[in-house]
Amino acid sequence: MILAADIGGSKTLVGYFTVERPRPRLVSARSVRTLDYDGLPSLLAAALGPIDPRVSVVALGVAGPVVDGQVTMTNVPWRVRAADVVAATGVAHLRLLNDLEAMAHAVPVLTADELRTLQAGVPNPHGNAALIAAGTGLGEAILHRVNGRLLPVPSEAGHSDFAARTDDELALVRHIRAAIGRVDIERVVSGIGLVHIATFFHDANRCDVAGDFAAPGGTAQVSAAAAAGTCRQCARTLDLFVDAYGAEAGNLALRAVATAGLFVGGGIAPRVLPLVEQRFMGPFLDKAPMAALLRDVPVHVILNDQAALVGAAVAGLDLVSPH
């Protein structure tokens, strides 16, 4: 059995999987708030209690760069150490992955009903793929095709510099830079980014839902007002967000030459899917002289909100004894 976890900035999913190939079967899962605990060992103890004795492999996707068997999380004040997890679980076979690397392992095993296609394209079975996911933060991964298998490569591309394309985006960069300094992509394309964009558009023109956008439910109110058409500033917030998301997805597709597909994960895209279907592909394709290449790239939104958990379990298969 595999114990897998997707440890994010807002919530953590933990689950038990039976060993099946190519996709382990989920037996049970639980979702908890990450910051309700002071570290991963205490979270696992509270969420799972005693570890099932049948577990032979632990596979964890963690929101941050994995270096020398440990992760300093980006948006959570934790350091996750492989040695601490082994001590807490009693399981010696451990795989520690970046969260987007974990989600990328799920890409080859996702089924058609777990995806919403934005562009069918012309999939190349010999090409690379790529994954971008906006949630609390922004993550990206490239899946290189090696000997017929898509192998995920983690990155911290979400912390690369944001490339503004429009007058509104240029003004937004000045706004964020004045408030916090350097503007990376995550400061625009993420839940954190939605707060910055909403604050920017409401700076001089408040609306009935405008308040503390960073408070729980704040950006959900913005999304609801945008969908209902009751606030122009809220609508502009979501429009700019989706446009910037599509543009960065197109950048990633070019970096990866993702002719096998570009996949959009994370919790935000499914929640604003009608707007994503309406606006995402325009900025994605606006990449002359490479627009023709991008028109052939299949683009899919991942609808399964447990994709990163599944992907961690898939990655754990590499540690399972064939016997």
Backbone hydrogen bonds, N-H to C=O, Kabsch-Sander energy under -0.5 kcal/mol:
donor,donor_aa,acceptor,acceptor_aa,energy
2,I,17,F,-2.8
3,L,57,V,-2.8
4,A,2,I,-0.6
4,A,15,G,-2.7
5,A,59,A,-1.7
6,D,13,L,-2.7
7,I,5,A,-0.5
7,I,61,G,-3.4
8,G,6,D,-0.8
8,G,11,K,-1.8
12,T,32,V,-3.0
13,L,6,D,-2.2
14,V,30,R,-2.5
15,G,4,A,-2.6
16,Y,28,S,-2.1
17,F,2,I,-2.6
18,T,25,R,-2.5
20,E,18,T,-1.0
25,R,18,T,-1.2
26,L,24,P,-0.5
27,V,16,Y,-3.1
28,S,16,Y,-1.2
30,R,14,V,-2.7
32,V,12,T,-2.5
34,T,10,S,-1.4
36,D,33,R,-1.5
37,Y,34,T,-1.5
43,L,39,G,-1.8
44,L,40,L,-2.9
45,A,41,P,-2.1
46,A,42,S,-2.1
47,A,43,L,-2.9
48,L,44,L,-2.6
49,G,44,L,-0.7
49,G,45,A,-1.4
55,V,52,D,-2.1
56,S,1,M,-2.7
57,V,1,M,-1.3
58,V,93,H,-2.7
59,A,3,L,-2.6
60,L,95,R,-2.9
61,G,5,A,-3.0
62,V,60,L,-0.6
62,V,97,L,-3.0
63,A,7,I,-1.8
64,G,62,V,-1.8
67,V,65,P,-0.6
67,V,70,Q,-2.6
70,Q,67,V,-0.9
71,V,80,V,-2.6
72,T,65,P,-0.6
73,M,71,V,-0.8
73,M,78,W,-1.9
74,T,63,A,-1.9
78,W,76,V,-2.3
80,V,71,V,-3.0
81,R,79,R,-0.6
82,A,69,G,-2.9
85,V,81,R,-1.9
86,V,82,A,-2.4
87,A,83,A,-2.1
88,A,84,D,-2.2
89,T,85,V,-2.3
90,G,86,V,-2.6
92,A,90,G,-0.6
94,L,92,A,-1.0
95,R,58,V,-2.6
97,L,60,L,-3.2
97,L,95,R,-0.5
99,D,62,V,-2.0
102,A,98,N,-2.3
103,M,99,D,-2.3
104,A,100,L,-2.4
105,H,101,E,-1.2
105,H,102,A,-0.7
106,A,102,A,-0.6
106,A,103,M,-1.4
107,V,103,M,-0.7
107,V,104,A,-0.8
109,V,106,A,-1.6
110,L,106,A,-0.7
110,L,107,V,-1.1
114,E,111,T,-1.9
115,L,112,A,-1.4
116,R,301,V,-2.3
118,L,299,V,-2.8
119,Q,299,V,-1.7
122,V,296,D,-2.9
124,N,259,T,-2.0
127,G,124,N,-1.8
128,N,257,V,-0.9
129,A,143,L,-2.3
130,A,261,G,-1.9
131,L,141,A,-2.8
132,I,263,F,-2.5
133,A,139,G,-2.5
134,A,265,G,-1.0
135,G,133,A,-0.6
135,G,137,G,-3.3
139,G,133,A,-2.4
141,A,131,L,-2.4
142,I,153,V,-1.6
143,L,129,A,-2.8
144,H,142,I,-0.7
144,H,151,L,-2.1
146,V,144,H,-0.7
146,V,149,R,-3.2
149,R,146,V,-2.0
151,L,144,H,-3.3
151,L,149,R,-0.7
153,V,142,I,-2.8
155,S,140,E,-0.6
159,H,156,E,-1.9
160,S,157,A,-2.2
162,F,183,V,-2.0
164,A,162,F,-0.8
170,L,166,T,-2.5
171,A,167,D,-2.4
172,L,168,D,-2.4
173,V,169,E,-2.4
174,R,170,L,-1.8
175,H,171,A,-2.1
176,I,172,L,-2.9
177,R,173,V,-2.9
178,A,174,R,-2.0
179,A,175,H,-1.2
180,I,176,I,-3.2
181,G,176,I,-0.8
181,G,177,R,-1.1
184,D,182,R,-0.7
185,I,160,S,-2.4
186,E,158,G,-2.3
187,R,184,D,-1.3
188,V,185,I,-2.2
189,V,185,I,-3.1
190,S,188,V,-1.1
191,G,135,G,-3.5
192,I,136,T,-1.3
193,G,186,E,-0.6
194,L,190,S,-2.3
195,V,191,G,-1.4
196,H,192,I,-1.7
197,I,193,G,-2.9
198,A,194,L,-2.7
199,T,195,V,-2.4
200,F,196,H,-2.2
201,F,197,I,-2.5
202,H,198,A,-1.8
203,D,200,F,-0.9
210,A,207,C,-1.0
213,F,211,G,-1.2
215,A,212,D,-1.8
218,G,215,A,-2.7
219,T,213,F,-0.5
221,Q,217,G,-1.8
222,V,218,G,-1.4
223,S,219,T,-2.4
224,A,220,A,-2.3
225,A,221,Q,-2.5
226,A,222,V,-2.4
227,A,223,S,-2.5
228,A,224,A,-2.2
229,G,225,A,-0.9
230,T,225,A,-1.8
231,C,225,A,-0.8
235,A,231,C,-2.0
236,R,232,R,-2.4
237,T,233,Q,-1.9
238,L,234,C,-2.0
239,D,235,A,-2.4
240,L,236,R,-2.5
241,F,237,T,-2.2
242,V,238,L,-2.6
243,D,239,D,-2.4
244,A,240,L,-2.7
245,Y,241,F,-2.3
246,G,242,V,-2.7
247,A,243,D,-2.3
248,E,244,A,-2.4
249,A,245,Y,-2.3
250,G,246,G,-2.1
251,N,247,A,-1.9
252,L,248,E,-2.5
253,A,249,A,-2.4
254,L,250,G,-1.8
255,R,251,N,-2.4
256,A,252,L,-2.4
257,V,253,A,-1.0
258,A,253,A,-2.0
259,T,257,V,-2.4
260,A,128,N,-3.1
261,G,128,N,-0.6
261,G,258,A,-1.2
262,L,298,P,-3.1
263,F,130,A,-2.8
264,V,300,H,-3.0
265,G,132,I,-2.9
265,G,263,F,-0.6
268,I,134,A,-1.6
271,R,267,G,-0.7
271,R,268,I,-0.6
272,V,268,I,-1.3
272,V,269,A,-0.6
273,L,270,P,-1.0
275,L,272,V,-0.6
276,V,272,V,-2.2
277,E,273,L,-3.0
278,Q,274,P,-1.3
279,R,275,L,-2.6
280,F,276,V,-1.9
282,G,279,R,-0.6
284,F,280,F,-1.5
285,L,281,M,-2.3
286,D,282,G,-1.0
287,K,285,L,-2.7
290,M,287,K,-3.3
294,L,290,M,-2.1
295,R,291,A,-1.9
296,D,292,A,-0.7
296,D,293,L,-1.0
297,V,294,L,-1.1
299,V,119,Q,-2.6
300,H,262,L,-2.3
301,V,116,R,-3.0
302,I,264,V,-3.2
303,L,114,E,-3.1
303,L,301,V,-0.6
304,N,114,E,-0.9
305,D,303,L,-0.7
307,A,304,N,-1.5
310,V,306,Q,-2.6
311,G,307,A,-2.7
312,A,308,A,-2.1
313,A,309,L,-1.8
314,V,310,V,-2.4
315,A,311,G,-2.6
316,G,312,A,-1.8
317,L,313,A,-0.8
317,L,314,V,-1.1
318,D,315,A,-1.3
319,L,316,G,-1.9
320,V,317,L,-1.3
